[in-house]
Amino acid sequence: MDYRIIKSPSPGTLALLLRRKGSAPSIPIENYDAVGLVQGRLIDMVFAADIAEKAAGVVVEDIKGHCPQNLIMIAIFGDTAAVEAALQEIRAKLKAGDNF
């Protein structure tokens, strides 16, 4: 799995992510301090999205792509501390092999 965090994303970066979103947002996505990007297999991305939302006050959205390896990407929107906490929790739970 690959992880990245973008602190203070530029308006162009946010626009790019919003254009590639797979669905309409359930919560408006605007004015966030950071975006965490996580890419991996579908099963892991669903698990990671659940972990992120439970760990911190973040919004998770799927991002459409054209990956021949069938990898999926999610974007985690929130303030910097919340996105960092969500990414740390994802790494810890996946490393530990938690299934709950």
Helices and strands as residue ranges (DSSP letters): E 2-7, H 11-20, E 34-40, H 42-55, E 59-63, E 72-78, H 80-96
